[in-house]
Each structure stands twice: as C-alpha cells, then as structure tokens.
Amino acid sequence: MNLVASNCSIIIPAYNEEESIKEVICDARKVFPDGEIIVVDDCSTDQTGNIAKNESAQVIRHEINRGYGASLKSGILAAKNDVIILLDADGQHKACDAERMLPFLSENDIVVGERQNTVYDVPSRVIGKFVLTRVVNFLARTRLKDINCGLRVMRKDVIKRYLPLLPDGFSFSVTSTLIFIKKGKRVKFFPVEVKKRKGKSKVNQIADGYTIFLSIIRLVSLFDPLRVFFPIAWFLVLTGSIYGVYQLFTVGRFIGLSTGSLLLIFTGVLSFLLGVICDQISALRLERYD
C-alpha cells in the first residue's frame, strides 16, 4: 500500500462547527497538501457547509441529521484513496498527529489515537467513557485506555468491509475499535495530545448517557453474548440451589424445592440458553463480513 500523503483521504464529519471548520481544513491541507479532504455536513444549521466549500474542500451534505457514524460512512464511501484519516471538526485534534501515525499503517490495519490529556472533558463524559472502556476491555479481554478517540488512520479496504455492522451514532468509534480487535486485525494505539474544542459541544448529557447505555447493549449482543449471559446464569442457578439447600435444613426434611428456588434455577437455565442462541447469531452475522 502506498502510504504517502497524496494517497490519503481526510474525512471530517461536521455538525454546526462554523467556529472551527476553517481552521481544521487549513490544518489538514497544510499537512496533507495533495490529500483528498472531504467534509460531511450533517445537516448543519449554521455556515459550516459554506465555509468548507469556500476552503475548496469536497462537501457532502446530509439533508437530515443522520449522526456522527453516518457521516463517517458517507465520507468513507466517497473517498477515492486507499488510506482513510478520520479527523473531528471541533479542532481538538492536530493533523500533524495523523501524519505521525501514518507510517505505522504499513504494519497495521488501523492506527487509533490514544488521548493523553482529557482535562477538557466534562465529568459526565468522563464517567461515560470510563464505563464504555471497562465494557470493551471486558468483552475484548484487553487493557485499553482510550477506545473512542476520533483521530484514526486506517485502510479503506478493511473498514469498508465492516461498515454495515457499524452504528450511525457516536458509538461508531468504540464499535469499530472492538470489531477490529475481535476480528484479529492489527490495531496500533498512538499517543496524541488534544486541544480545547472551539464552540459549544453538541453532546446532550442526558441523551449521551442513553446512547452509552444502548452502545453497551449493542456491543454485548454483537460480539460476545456469553461473556454476559453465562455469569448471570451461573449466579441465578447458584443462588437458587443455595436457597433450596437452606430451606431443606430449615424445614428439616425434603419436601421438594420451593417455588422461589425453582424460579431462580429455571431463569438461570433460560439465561444460559438465550446466551447460546445470541452467541450463534453473533457468530453467523460476523462471519458474513470475514
């Protein structure tokens, strides 16, 4: 693969980022003068799209707000080059970091930015990221520090293969990271520093918390259902059995398991069987994209 800057397509998803989009485009063009710059305007209500056009970037306009992940998908599908660089439009990332990440793609399928400073995150987002990171580490059996940084360098042919599995919302980043890890792809994490974003964050704290919850459910269902269902099943069966033995010694004679004990054991068995079914569905779904 040709890893020169001219073979890169820089995808910049943007929603109401008129305060920062010009600087982001100029920064990308300075570092990648011959690269393809694609701004995906996700139905912005400000001048984001017009500013991007004035800076001679290729602009893809969504007529409705489809989400962060959908914007990235549109940009990736429209890209003409073999190397994809994802760059957020809020001005937090530096294009020079992407340039430093580029050489590592020769031996990897994706290079993900790993933020070293998160002082600009609000507390609710810090908590959400902490929970998501713990879930991903549990599912993938890894010890990752940052799984949803928006700055990424990847091979177009690999990421295109998994686009149908990826969500349209903010969980695109974490889901794509987990897909690459679970499918045995070569993933490199590269330390980067972030700047304070320009403009107001578009994240709604309540909606973001709901999105994080849905992301967890989706990740569990897609990748490793038994990692969750089996512990639940084991706990219910064990609790039901202990409760039954306790009643046996309390009553002093065996008159059969109580309704409560049977219900716990039965629910545990059903949970295990449901996990097996979900695991088979997950395997079949992921196999389609190998």
RAKABEL-V992634 format. One record per run of one state. SS is the DSSP state (A for helix, B for strand, O for the rest). FROM is the first residue (numbers start at 0). LEN is the number of residues. If there is no record, write none. Layout:
{{SS;FROM;LEN} {SS;FROM;LEN}}
//
This chain:
{{O;0;4} {A;4;3} {B;7;7} {O;14;6} {A;20;11} {O;31;4} {B;35;6} {O;41;6} {A;47;7} {O;54;3} {B;57;4} {O;61;6} {A;67;11} {O;78;4} {B;82;4} {O;86;8} {A;94;12} {O;106;3} {B;109;6} {O;115;7} {A;122;18} {O;140;11} {B;151;4} {A;155;6} {O;161;1} {A;162;3} {O;165;6} {A;171;11} {O;182;4} {B;186;6} {O;192;12} {A;204;19} {O;223;2} {A;225;26} {O;251;7} {A;258;29} {O;287;3}}
//
